[in-house]
Amino acid sequence: MESPVFSIDEVAVPAEPGAPGWADFEAAVLVRNTIETDAYGTDVLGFTAVEVFPSWLTLEHSPRHLFVAKVHGRIVARALYETLADPSSPFAWFTVEVLPEWRRNGIGTALTQLLESRADAEGRSNRIVYAVSPDAPGRRLVARSGFGSVPRWNPEVRFLLGHGYSLEQVERGSRLPLPLDVHALDRTLADAQAAAGSDYTALVWTGRTPQRWLEDLALLYTRMSTDAPTAGLEEPEDVWSVERLVAEQEASARGPRIALVAAAMHRPSGRLAGFTELSVPADPSRAVSQEDTLVLKEHRGHRLGMLVKAANLRQLALQHPEQTVVTTFNAEENRYMLDVNEALGFVPMGYEGAWRRVSAAAGNAGSSATTGS
């Protein structure tokens, strides 16, 4: 059968929901949701376009571009190109997603070549791709980290290997059914506080960060990029200023999701030593998203990860008892955080690979290091 004719366009970010361009933006989000549902076997990971929209309001801090492929006017695939605000950074993050029924028509290859060419033109030689890999029988490909593997003959695995990417890390997706036993959660929280000792205490808040903690939280977000395990991805430092944090939270407030934050304060210094954040949807049939969790290296060994996670789940149970599930993602080598999650009741849901490719062609405008397949 002859391959369909398709076009690729960049989607201009709409000024607001419902504004010109919104239909394409919404259709691109639907592609993302369809891919996630197909890969994980559940639709709890879905986001509405209105929920995604705030992340596109601070492009000066988090530059990104959205491309879509259309067949007869219908969006059948999407691609994301993301970088750091620093123009000298050699890193770029790619996402390419094609609806299952439109694969093997050259669409994924064309989108990948577009992203590669853009990265070459901007001198971004380090390309990172996160791709979900549904379980399948047969040979496995082990990550270079030595932790976790993906099915060797999966289409996304063969595609990425064929385009020169190496599997550096595997991330586990986990889910926590709700509601939890509040009394058991209180005991867990009390045990974690006892282990942390009198030098630490848990704080919780909803929405925007209180003024007192803005500088500390900006530091914690920055350290997320350097202190979390990244295996051979060599992920760069992503600097957060107070101005960036405020701008991101102002943008987030324009969406329907609610942020719940728990932090561990180090009493002797009066500074935050760790934090965790939950993103709560309005629709309880979809998942509460476990966002960043970090304990600064210099404060580890006091069970602060359990302290902040238990405190935030307690806050979730009190404020949003209607919620039905929490989802989280962790590197397979991050055994400490996996232990915390498993103790709280999280169970594996699926896995995704973190892939990397270093291109020698970066800086040659218009060139592409990929080949068709």
SERO-4910 file (N, C-alpha, C, O; in steps of 0.05 Angstrom, whole numbers):
BEGIN
 pado doro    nc1    nc2    nc3   cac1   cac2   cac3    cc1    cc2    cc3    oc1    oc2    oc3
  Met    A     17    -24      0      0      0      0     18     25      0     38     26     14
  Glu    A     10     45    -16     26     69    -18     24     85      8      3     87     20
  Ser    A     47     95     17     48    111     42     32    136     39     32    148     17
  Pro    A     19    145     60      2    170     58     20    194     56     43    195     66
  Val    A      9    215     44     23    240     43     17    255     69     -6    258     77
  Phe    A     38    265     81     34    280    106     50    306    105     69    309     90
  Ser    A     41    325    122     54    350    124     63    354    153     51    343    171
  Ile    A     84    370    157     94    376    184     93    406    188    104    421    172
  Asp    A     81    415    210     80    443    216     86    448    245     83    430    262
  Glu    A     97    472    251    101    479    279     75    492    289     62    508    275
  Val    A     67    485    313     43    496    325     50    521    341     66    520    359
  Ala    A     37    543    334     41    567    349     25    565    375      2    557    375
  Val    A     37    573    397     23    571    423      0    590    424      4    614    420
  Pro    A    -25    580    429    -48    598    430    -45    619    452    -32    613    473
  Ala    A    -57    642    449    -56    662    470    -70    654    495    -63    662    517
  Glu    A    -91    637    492   -107    627    514   -124    604    504   -127    601    480
  Pro    A   -135    588    522   -152    566    513   -175    576    496   -188    595    503
  Gly    A   -179    563    473   -200    571    455   -192    592    434   -207    597    416
  Ala    A   -168    603    437   -158    623    418   -150    610    392   -148    585    391
  Pro    A   -144    625    371   -135    613    346   -111    595    351    -93    602    365
  Gly    A   -112    571    339    -91    551    342    -97    531    364    -83    511    367
  Trp    A   -118    536    379   -125    518    401   -132    490    392   -124    470    405
  Ala    A   -145    487    370   -154    461    360   -129    443    355   -129    419    362
  Asp    A   -108    454    342    -84    438    337    -70    432    363    -60    410    367
  Phe    A    -68    451    381    -56    446    407    -70    424    422    -57    406    433
  Glu    A    -96    425    422   -112    404    436   -109    377    423   -107    357    437
  Ala    A   -108    377    396   -104    351    382    -77    339    388    -74    315    389
  Ala    A    -56    356    391    -30    346    397    -29    334    425    -16    313    429
  Val    A    -43    346    444    -45    334    471    -60    307    470    -52    289    484
  Leu    A    -80    305    453    -94    280    450    -76    258    439    -78    235    448
  Val    A    -58    265    421    -38    245    412    -22    235    435    -18    211    438
  Arg    A    -12    254    451      4    246    475    -12    227    493     -1    207    501
  Asn    A    -37    234    499    -53    217    516    -58    189    505    -58    169    519
  Thr    A    -63    188    479    -68    163    465    -43    145    467    -46    121    472
  Ile    A    -20    156    463      5    141    465      9    130    493     15    107    497
  Glu    A      4    147    513      8    138    541    -12    116    548     -5     96    561
  Thr    A    -37    119    540    -57     99    546    -50     73    533    -53     52    545
  Asp    A    -42     74    508    -34     49    493    -11     35    506    -10     11    508
  Ala    A      9     51    516     33     39    526     30     28    555     41      7    561
  Tyr    A     14     43    571     11     35    599    -14     19    605    -17      8    627
  Gly    A    -32     18    586    -57      3    590    -76     16    608    -94      3    619
  Thr    A    -74     42    612    -92     58    629    -92     87    620    -72     97    610
  Asp    A   -115    100    624   -117    128    616   -113    147    639   -118    171    636
  Val    A   -104    137    663   -101    155    686    -79    176    682    -79    196    696
  Leu    A    -61    171    663    -39    190    659    -46    213    640    -29    229    634
  Gly    A    -71    213    631    -79    234    612    -80    262    624    -86    265    648
  Phe    A    -74    282    608    -77    310    615    -95    323    595    -95    317    571
  Thr    A   -111    342    604   -127    358    586   -109    380    574    -88    386    585
  Ala    A   -117    391    551   -101    413    539   -100    437    558    -79    451    559
  Val    A   -121    442    573   -122    464    591   -101    460    614    -89    479    624
  Glu    A    -97    435    622    -77    429    642    -48    433    631    -31    441    646
  Val    A    -44    425    606    -18    427    594    -10    456    588     13    463    589
  Phe    A    -30    472    581    -26    499    571     -7    516    588     11    530    577
  Pro    A     -9    516    615      9    534    631     38    529    627     54    547    629
  Ser    A     46    504    620     74    498    616     86    511    591    110    511    587
  Trp    A     68    523    574     77    537    550     77    567    554     81    582    534
  Leu    A     73    577    578     71    605    583     98    618    592    100    642    595
  Thr    A    118    601    597    144    611    607    166    602    589    186    590    599
  Leu    A    163    606    563    183    596    544    210    610    548    231    599    539
  Glu    A    211    633    560    236    646    564    254    631    585    278    633    585
  His    A    241    615    601    255    599    621    258    570    612    278    556    618
  Ser    A    238    560    598    238    532    589    231    531    559    209    525    551
  Pro    A    251    538    542    245    539    513    236    512    501    248    491    508
  Arg    A    216    513    485    206    488    472    191    495    447    181    517    444
  His    A    189    476    429    174    479    404    158    454    400    167    432    406
  Leu    A    134    458    390    115    436    384    110    433    354    103    453    341
  Phe    A    114    409    344    109    404    316     89    381    313     87    364    330
  Val    A     73    383    292     53    362    288     54    352    259     62    367    241
  Ala    A     47    327    255     45    316    228     16    311    222      1    301    239
  Lys    A      7    320    198    -21    317    191    -24    300    165     -8    302    147
  Val    A    -45    284    165    -54    270    142    -82    278    136   -100    273    152
  His    A    -87    290    112   -113    300    105   -124    318    127   -148    317    133
  Gly    A   -107    335    138   -116    354    158   -118    344    186   -123    359    205
  Arg    A   -115    318    190   -117    306    217    -89    303    229    -71    294    215
  Ile    A    -86    311    254    -61    308    268    -57    279    277    -74    269    292
  Val    A    -36    266    267    -32    238    272     -6    233    288      0    211    296
  Ala    A     10    255    292     35    252    307     43    280    317     34    300    308
  Arg    A     61    279    337     71    304    348    100    301    355    110    278    359
  Ala    A    115    323    357    143    323    365    148    347    382    138    369    377
  Leu    A    164    343    403    172    365    421    202    369    419    217    349    419
  Tyr    A    211    394    418    239    401    418    243    419    442    232    441    443
  Glu    A    259    410    462    262    426    487    292    430    492    308    413    487
  Thr    A    298    454    503    326    460    509    326    476    535    305    482    547
  Leu    A    350    482    544    353    501    567    353    530    556    358    534    532
  Ala    A    349    549    573    349    577    565    376    586    557    379    605    541
  Asp    A    397    573    567    425    580    560    430    572    531    431    548    525
  Pro    A    435    592    513    439    585    485    465    569    480    468    557    459
  Ser    A    483    569    500    508    554    496    506    525    506    525    510    502
  Ser    A    484    518    518    481    491    528    480    471    504    467    476    484
  Pro    A    495    449    506    495    430    484    473    409    485    472    390    470
  Phe    A    453    413    503    432    393    507    406    400    494    398    424    493
  Ala    A    393    380    484    365    382    474    351    357    480    362    335    481
  Trp    A    325    359    486    308    336    492    287    334    471    273    353    463
  Phe    A    284    309    460    266    303    438    243    286    448    247    268    465
  Thr    A    219    290    438    196    272    441    184    269    413    177    289    400
  Val    A    181    245    404    167    239    379    146    217    384    153    196    393
  Glu    A    121    224    378     99    205    383     81    204    359     71    224    349
  Val    A     77    179    349     60    174    326     38    155    334     43    135    347
  Leu    A     13    162    327    -10    145    334     -5    117    322      5    114    300
  Pro    A    -11     96    337     -5     68    329    -13     61    300      3     48    286
  Glu    A    -36     70    292    -46     63    265    -31     78    242    -35     71    219
  Trp    A    -15     97    249     -1    113    229     29    108    229     44    122    216
  Arg    A     38     88    244     67     82    245     75     67    220     59     56    205
  Arg    A    102     66    216    114     52    193    107     66    166    105     53    146
  Asn    A    102     92    168     97    107    143    117    130    140    114    147    123
  Gly    A    139    129    155    160    149    153    155    174    168    171    193    168
  Ile    A    133    176    183    126    200    198    145    204    221    155    226    225
  Gly    A    150    183    237    168    185    259    197    193    250    210    209    263
  Thr    A    206    181    228    232    187    218    234    216    209    254    230    214
  Ala    A    213    226    196    213    254    186    213    273    210    228    293    209
  Leu    A    198    268    231    198    285    254    225    284    269    235    305    278
  Thr    A    236    260    271    262    258    283    284    274    268    300    287    280
  Gln    A    283    271    242    303    286    225    299    316    229    319    331    229
  Leu    A    274    325    232    269    354    236    282    363    262    295    384    263
  Leu    A    278    347    284    289    355    310    320    354    309    333    371    320
  Glu    A    330    333    297    359    330    295    372    354    279    392    364    287
  Ser    A    359    362    258    369    384    242    369    410    258    387    426    256
  Arg    A    348    414    273    346    438    290    368    438    311    381    458    316
  Ala    A    373    415    323    393    413    343    421    417    331    438    430    343
  Asp    A    425    407    307    451    411    293    455    441    288    477    451    292
  Ala    A    434    454    279    436    483    272    442    500    297    455    520    295
  Glu    A    432    491    320    436    506    345    461    497    360    467    507    382
  Gly    A    475    477    349    499    468    363    494    451    388    510    450    406
  Arg    A    471    438    389    463    422    412    469    392    406    452    378    394
  Ser    A    492    383    414    502    357    406    491    334    423    491    311    414
  Asn    A    483    340    447    473    319    465    443    318    464    429    336    473
  Arg    A    433    296    453    404    293    450    393    271    468    405    249    469
  Ile    A    372    277    483    361    258    502    332    253    495    317    271    490
  Val    A    324    227    496    297    219    490    287    201    512    301    182    520
  Tyr    A    263    206    522    250    188    541    226    175    525    209    189    515
  Ala    A    227    148    524    206    134    509    196    111    525    211     94    534
  Val    A    170    109    528    157     87    542    161     61    526    159     61    502
  Ser    A    166     39    541    170     13    528    151     -7    541    157    -18    562
  Pro    A    128    -14    528    110    -34    539    125    -61    541    142    -67    525
  Asp    A    117    -76    561    129   -102    565    123   -121    542    101   -119    530
  Ala    A    142   -138    535    138   -157    513    157   -180    518    178   -177    531
  Pro    A    151   -204    507    169   -227    510    193   -225    493    195   -208    475
  Gly    A    213   -242    499    237   -243    482    261   -229    495    261   -223    519
  Arg    A    281   -224    478    306   -213    487    303   -186    499    285   -170    491
  Arg    A    320   -179    519    319   -154    533    344   -138    527    366   -149    522
  Leu    A    341   -111    527    364    -93    524    368    -80    551    351    -66    561
  Val    A    391    -85    564    397    -74    590    409    -46    588    425    -41    571
  Ala    A    399    -28    605    409     -1    605    439      0    614    448    -17    628
  Arg    A    453     20    604    481     22    610    486     27    640    508     22    650
  Ser    A    465     37    654    468     41    683    470     14    697    480     13    720
  Gly    A    462     -8    684    462    -34    696    436    -40    711    434    -62    722
  Phe    A    418    -22    711    392    -25    725    369    -23    705    365     -2    693
  Gly    A    354    -45    703    330    -44    685    337    -51    656    360    -49    648
  Ser    A    316    -58    642    318    -65    614    292    -60    599    271    -56    612
  Val    A    293    -61    573    269    -58    556    269    -80    536    290    -91    529
  Pro    A    245    -87    525    244   -108    505    259   -100    479    254    -80    467
  Arg    A    279   -117    472    297   -110    450    282   -106    423    291    -90    407
  Trp    A    261   -120    419    248   -119    392    223   -101    392    209   -101    372
  Asn    A    219    -86    413    197    -66    412    202    -46    389    225    -39    384
  Pro    A    181    -36    377    185    -16    354    201      8    362    219     17    348
  Glu    A    195     20    386    209     45    394    239     39    400    256     56    396
  Val    A    244     15    410    272      7    416    288      4    390    310     15    387
  Arg    A    276    -11    371    289    -14    345    293     13    331    313     17    318
  Phe    A    273     30    333    275     57    320    298     73    332    314     85    317
  Leu    A    300     74    358    320     91    370    348     79    366    367     94    361
  Leu    A    351     53    368    377     41    362    385     46    333    408     52    327
  Gly    A    365     45    315    371     50    287    379     78    281    392     84    260
  His    A    372     97    299    379    125    295    403    133    313    408    156    317
  Gly    A    416    113    323    442    118    337    440    124    366    460    134    378
  Tyr    A    417    119    379    414    125    407    422    101    424    419     78    416
  Ser    A    432    106    448    440     85    467    422     87    492    415    109    501
  Leu    A    414     64    502    397     63    526    414     67    551    430     50    558
  Glu    A    411     90    564    428     97    587    414     90    613    428     83    632
  Gln    A    388     92    615    374     89    640    346     79    635    335     84    614
  Val    A    335     65    655    307     57    654    293     69    678    302     69    700
  Glu    A    269     81    672    253     92    694    228     75    698    216     65    679
  Arg    A    221     71    723    198     56    730    174     75    735    177     94    751
  Gly    A    152     69    722    127     83    729    112     67    750    108     43    746
  Ser    A    103     80    771     89     66    792     63     80    799     60    104    793
  Arg    A     45     65    811     19     77    818     12     70    847     19     48    856
  Leu    A     -1     88    860    -10     84    888    -40     87    889    -50    109    886
  Pro    A    -55     65    893    -84     67    895    -92     82    920    -80     80    941
  Leu    A   -113     98    917   -124    114    939   -153    105    944   -165     95    925
  Pro    A   -164    109    968   -152    123    991   -133    105   1007   -134     81   1005
  Leu    A   -115    118   1022    -97    103   1040   -109    101   1068   -128    116   1074
  Asp    A    -99     83   1083   -107     81   1111    -94    104   1126    -69    105   1130
  Val    A   -110    124   1134    -99    148   1146    -84    142   1172    -64    155   1178
  His    A    -94    123   1187    -81    117   1213    -54    105   1208    -34    111   1222
  Ala    A    -52     87   1187    -25     76   1180     -7     97   1170     17     97   1176
  Leu    A    -18    116   1155     -2    138   1144      9    156   1167     31    165   1166
  Asp    A     -8    161   1187      0    176   1210     23    162   1225     42    176   1234
  Arg    A     22    136   1227     44    121   1240     69    123   1224     91    126   1235
  Thr    A     67    121   1198     90    124   1180    103    151   1183    127    154   1185
  Leu    A     86    172   1184     96    199   1187    109    203   1214    130    215   1216
  Ala    A     98    192   1235    109    194   1262    136    179   1263    155    189   1276
  Asp    A    138    156   1251    163    141   1251    185    156   1235    208    157   1244
  Ala    A    177    168   1213    197    184   1197    206    208   1213    230    215   1212
  Gln    A    188    221   1227    196    245   1242    214    236   1265    233    251   1272
  Ala    A    209    214   1277    226    204   1299    254    198   1288    274    204   1301
  Ala    A    256    186   1264    282    179   1253    297    205   1245    321    206   1247
  Ala    A    282    225   1235    294    251   1227    306    265   1251    326    279   1249
  Gly    A    293    263   1274    302    276   1298    293    304   1300    278    314   1283
  Ser    A    301    317   1322    291    344   1328    303    365   1310    294    388   1310
  Asp    A    323    359   1295    336    379   1277    319    384   1252    324    403   1238
  Tyr    A    298    367   1247    282    370   1223    252    370   1229    244    357   1248
  Thr    A    237    385   1213    208    385   1216    196    388   1189    207    399   1171
  Ala    A    171    377   1186    158    378   1160    139    402   1158    125    408   1178
  Leu    A    139    415   1135    122    438   1129    105    430   1105    114    416   1088
  Val    A     80    440   1104     64    435   1080     50    461   1072     45    479   1088
  Trp    A     46    464   1046     30    486   1035     17    479   1009     24    459    997
  Thr    A     -2    495   1001    -17    491    976    -12    514    957    -12    537    966
  Gly    A     -8    508    932     -5    530    912     22    543    913     42    530    915
  Arg    A     21    570    911     46    585    910     63    582    935     52    578    957
  Thr    A     89    583    931    108    581    953    107    606    971    109    628    960
  Pro    A    105    602    997    107    626   1015    134    641   1010    154    629   1004
  Gln    A    132    667   1012    155    685   1006    181    675   1021    202    676   1009
  Arg    A    178    667   1045    201    659   1061    217    637   1048    242    635   1052
  Trp    A    204    619   1033    217    595   1023    224    596    993    233    577    982
  Leu    A    219    619    980    224    621    951    254    615    944    259    599    926
  Glu    A    272    627    958    300    623    952    309    594    957    323    583    941
  Asp    A    299    583    979    306    555    985    295    536    964    308    517    955
  Leu    A    270    540    956    257    522    936    271    525    909    274    505    895
  Ala    A    278    549    902    293    553    876    319    537    877    326    525    856
  Leu    A    333    537    899    357    520    901    351    491    899    365    476    885
  Leu    A    329    482    912    322    454    910    315    446    881    323    424    872
  Tyr    A    301    463    867    295    457    838    321    455    822    324    438    805
  Thr    A    339    473    827    365    472    813    380    446    819    390    434    801
  Arg    A    380    439    844    394    415    852    381    389    842    393    368    841
  Met    A    355    391    835    342    368    822    358    359    797    359    335    792
  Ser    A    369    378    783    383    371    758    411    361    763    424    351    744
  Thr    A    422    363    787    449    354    793    450    332    813    469    316    813
  Asp    A    430    330    831    432    311    853    416    285    848    421    265    860
  Ala    A    397    286    829    382    262    822    398    244    804    414    254    788
  Pro    A    394    217    806    410    199    789    402    202    759    379    202    752
  Thr    A    423    206    742    418    209    713    435    190    697    437    192    672
  Ala    A    449    171    711    465    151    697    483    164    676    497    183    683
  Gly    A    484    153    652    502    164    632    490    186    615    502    194    595
  Leu    A    467    196    623    454    217    608    470    243    611    469    261    594
  Glu    A    484    246    633    500    270    639    483    295    637    491    315    625
  Glu    A    459    294    648    440    316    647    453    341    659    467    339    679
  Pro    A    449    365    647    463    389    656    448    402    679    425    396    685
  Glu    A    462    421    692    450    437    713    429    455    700    435    469    680
  Asp    A    406    455    711    384    473    702    379    493    725    366    486    745
  Val    A    388    517    721    388    537    743    360    550    746    349    559    727
  Trp    A    350    549    770    325    563    777    331    587    795    344    584    816
  Ser    A    322    610    786    323    634    802    296    638    816    277    624    809
  Val    A    295    656    835    270    662    848    250    673    827    227    667    828
  Glu    A    261    690    809    244    701    788    231    679    770    208    681    763
  Arg    A    247    659    764    237    637    748    216    622    763    195    615    752
  Leu    A    221    616    788    202    601    804    176    616    806    154    603    803
  Val    A    176    641    811    151    657    813    137    657    787    112    654    786
  Ala    A    151    661    765    138    661    738    125    634    732    103    634    722
  Glu    A    139    612    739    127    586    734    102    581    751     83    570    741
  Gln    A    103    590    775     80    586    793     57    604    785     33    596    788
  Glu    A     62    628    775     41    645    765     28    633    741      3    634    738
  Ala    A     44    621    723     33    608    700     16    584    708     -6    580    697
  Ser    A     27    568    726     12    544    735    -15    551    747    -34    536    744
  Ala    A    -16    574    760    -41    583    773    -63    588    752    -87    589    759
  Arg    A    -56    591    727    -75    596    706    -89    570    697   -108    570    682
  Gly    A    -78    547    706    -90    521    699   -107    510    722   -107    522    744
  Pro    A   -120    488    717   -139    477    737   -126    459    758   -139    452    778
  Arg    A   -101    451    754    -88    434    774    -79    449    799    -72    473    797
  Ile    A    -78    434    821    -70    446    846    -44    433    856    -42    408    855
  Ala    A    -25    449    864      0    439    874     -1    436    905     -9    454    919
  Leu    A      7    412    914     10    408    943     40    403    948     52    386    935
  Val    A     52    417    966     80    415    972     85    408   1001     72    419   1019
  Ala    A    104    391   1005    114    386   1032    144    389   1032    158    381   1013
  Ala    A    155    401   1052    184    407   1054    194    399   1081    180    400   1101
  Ala    A    220    392   1082    234    387   1107    251    411   1114    269    418   1099
  Met    A    246    423   1137    262    446   1146    283    436   1166    278    422   1185
  His    A    308    445   1161    330    440   1180    330    462   1201    337    485   1195
  Arg    A    322    455   1225    318    475   1246    343    491   1252    342    516   1254
  Pro    A    367    479   1255    390    495   1262    397    517   1242    406    538   1250
  Ser    A    393    512   1216    399    532   1196    375    548   1188    378    570   1176
  Gly    A    351    538   1193    327    551   1184    323    549   1154    308    565   1143
  Arg    A    336    530   1141    334    527   1112    320    501   1105    319    482   1121
  Leu    A    309    500   1081    297    475   1071    318    455   1063    337    462   1049
  Ala    A    314    430   1071    333    409   1064    322    390   1043    337    374   1032
  Gly    A    296    391   1038    284    373   1018    255    381   1014    244    397   1029
  Phe    A    244    369    992    216    376    986    204    354    968    218    338    957
  Thr    A    178    355    966    164    338    946    138    353    938    128    369    953
  Glu    A    129    348    914    105    362    904     86    343    890     94    325    875
  Leu    A     60    347    895     39    332    881     23    352    864     18    374    872
  Ser    A     15    343    840     -2    359    823    -29    345    821    -32    323    811
  Val    A    -50    359    831    -76    346    835    -96    355    813   -100    379    810
  Pro    A   -107    336    798   -126    343    777   -154    348    789   -160    339    811
  Ala    A   -170    362    773   -198    366    781   -215    340    778   -233    335    793
  Asp    A   -207    323    759   -222    299    753   -208    276    769   -186    268    762
  Pro    A   -222    264    789   -209    243    805   -205    217    790   -193    199    801
  Ser    A   -216    214    766   -212    190    751   -184    189    738   -175    169    729
  Arg    A   -170    213    739   -143    214    729   -124    217    752   -132    222    775
  Ala    A    -98    212    746    -79    210    768    -70    236    780    -67    256    765
  Val    A    -66    236    806    -50    257    818    -21    251    810    -12    228    812
  Ser    A     -7    271    800     20    267    790     40    273    813     40    296    823
  Gln    A     57    254    819     79    259    837    101    273    821    113    262    803
  Glu    A    105    299    827    126    314    813    153    310    827    158    289    838
  Asp    A    169    331    827    196    328    838    197    321    867    180    330    883
  Thr    A    216    305    875    222    299    903    253    300    905    267    287    890
  Leu    A    263    314    925    292    316    928    299    321    958    286    338    971
  Val    A    319    307    967    332    314    992    361    321    985    375    306    972
  Leu    A    370    344    994    397    353    988    417    332    998    414    321   1019
  Lys    A    438    328    983    458    307    990    468    310   1018    472    291   1032
  Glu    A    473    335   1026    485    340   1052    465    334   1075    473    335   1099
  His    A    440    329   1069    420    323   1090    409    295   1088    390    288   1102
  Arg    A    421    278   1072    411    251   1069    419    233   1092    437    239   1107
  Gly    A    404    211   1095    409    193   1118    392    198   1142    397    186   1163
  His    A    371    214   1139    353    221   1162    324    213   1155    306    222   1170
  Arg    A    319    198   1135    292    190   1126    275    214   1119    250    214   1123
  Leu    A    287    235   1109    272    259   1101    255    254   1076    234    266   1073
  Gly    A    264    236   1059    247    229   1036    220    218   1044    199    226   1034
  Met    A    221    199   1063    196    188   1074    180    210   1089    156    211   1087
  Leu    A    194    227   1104    181    247   1119    164    266   1101    141    270   1107
  Val    A    176    276   1080    161    295   1063    140    281   1046    119    292   1042
  Lys    A    145    256   1037    125    242   1021    101    235   1038     78    238   1030
  Ala    A    106    225   1062     83    218   1080     67    243   1088     43    242   1089
  Ala    A     81    265   1093     68    289   1100     50    300   1077     28    310   1082
  Asn    A     60    297   1053     44    307   1030     21    289   1024     -1    298   1016
  Leu    A     24    263   1027      2    244   1023    -20    249   1044    -43    246   1039
  Arg    A    -11    256   1069    -30    262   1090    -46    288   1082    -70    289   1087
  Gln    A    -31    307   1071    -44    332   1062    -64    326   1040    -86    337   1039
  Leu    A    -57    309   1021    -74    301    999   -100    287   1010   -122    293   1001
  Ala    A    -96    269   1029   -119    255   1040   -139    274   1054   -163    270   1052
  Leu    A   -128    294   1067   -146    313   1082   -160    332   1063   -183    338   1067
  Gln    A   -146    342   1043   -157    363   1025   -171    352   1001   -190    365    990
  His    A   -163    328    991   -175    317    967   -181    287    970   -169    271    956
  Pro    A   -199    281    988   -205    252    993   -218    238    969   -220    213    969
  Glu    A   -226    253    949   -239    241    925   -220    229    906   -228    214    888
  Gln    A   -194    235    909   -174    225    889   -170    195    892   -173    184    913
  Thr    A   -164    183    869   -164    153    868   -136    141    863   -133    117    868
  Val    A   -117    156    853    -91    144    847    -70    166    845    -75    188    836
  Val    A    -45    159    853    -22    176    850     -2    160    832      2    136    836
  Thr    A     11    174    813     31    161    796     58    175    800     59    199    805
  Thr    A     79    160    797    106    171    800    125    156    782    120    134    773
  Phe    A    148    169    776    169    157    759    196    160    773    202    182    783
  Asn    A    211    138    774    237    138    787    257    122    771    250    102    759
  Ala    A    282    130    771    303    115    759    306     88    773    304     87    798
  Glu    A    310     67    758    312     40    770    336     38    789    335     21    808
  Glu    A    357     54    786    379     53    805    375     70    830    391     69    848
  Asn    A    352     84    831    347    101    854    332     84    875    309     88    882
  Arg    A    348     65    886    336     46    904    324     59    929    304     49    940
  Tyr    A    337     80    939    326     93    963    298    103    959    280     97    975
  Met    A    294    117    937    267    128    932    247    106    925    223    108    932
  Leu    A    256     85    911    239     63    906    230     49    932    207     41    934
  Asp    A    249     47    951    242     35    977    221     51    991    202     41   1003
  Val    A    224     78    990    204     96   1002    177     91    989    157     88   1003
  Asn    A    176     92    963    151     89    948    138     62    954    114     60    958
  Glu    A    154     41    953    143     14    958    132     11    986    111     -1    990
  Ala    A    146     24   1005    136     23   1033    109     38   1036     93     31   1052
  Leu    A    105     58   1019     80     73   1019     57     59   1004     34     67   1007
  Gly    A     64     39    988     44     23    974     44     26    944     27     15    930
  Phe    A     64     40    933     66     42    903     73     15    891     89      0    903
  Val    A     61      9    868     67    -15    854     75     -8    825     65     11    814
  Pro    A     92    -25    812    101    -18    785     77    -18    765     59    -33    767
  Met    A     79      1    747     58      5    727     69      2    698     54     -6    680
  Gly    A     94      7    694    107      6    668    134     18    669    143     28    689
  Tyr    A    148     17    646    175     27    645    180     43    620    168     39    599
  Glu    A    199     62    622    207     77    599    237     79    598    251     79    619
  Gly    A    248     81    574    277     83    571    285    112    568    271    128    556
  Ala    A    309    117    579    321    144    575    345    140    556    365    126    563
  Trp    A    344    152    533    363    147    511    380    172    506    371    194    510
  Arg    A    404    167    496    422    190    491    437    185    465    444    163    458
  Arg    A    441    207    451    458    206    427    475    232    426    464    253    431
  Val    A    500    229    420    518    252    417    525    255    387    536    237    375
  Ser    A    518    278    376    522    282    347    547    299    342    551    319    355
  Ala    A    563    289    324    587    304    316    580    326    296    597    343    289
  Ala    A    555    325    285    547    344    265    536    370    276    530    389    261
  Ala    A    533    372    303    521    396    314    538    421    307    562    420    307
  Gly    A    523    442    299    536    466    291    536    470    261    541    492    251
  Asn    A    531    448    246    529    450    217    500    455    210    485    436    207
  Ala    A    493    479    206    465    487    201    454    471    178    465    468    157
  Gly    A    430    460    184    415    446    163    422    417    159    409    403    144
  Ser    A    443    407    172    451    380    169    435    362    186    423    371    206
  Ser    A    434    336    181    419    317    197    436    292    200    447    282    180
  Ala    A    438    282    225    454    259    230    438    233    229    449    212    234
  Thr    A    412    235    223    396    211    222    393    201    194    397    216    175
  Thr    A    386    176    192    380    165    165    352    154    165    342    146    186
  Gly    A    341    152    142    313    143    140    311    113    146    331     98    143
  Ser    A    287    105    154    283     77    160    256     69    149    247     46    151
***
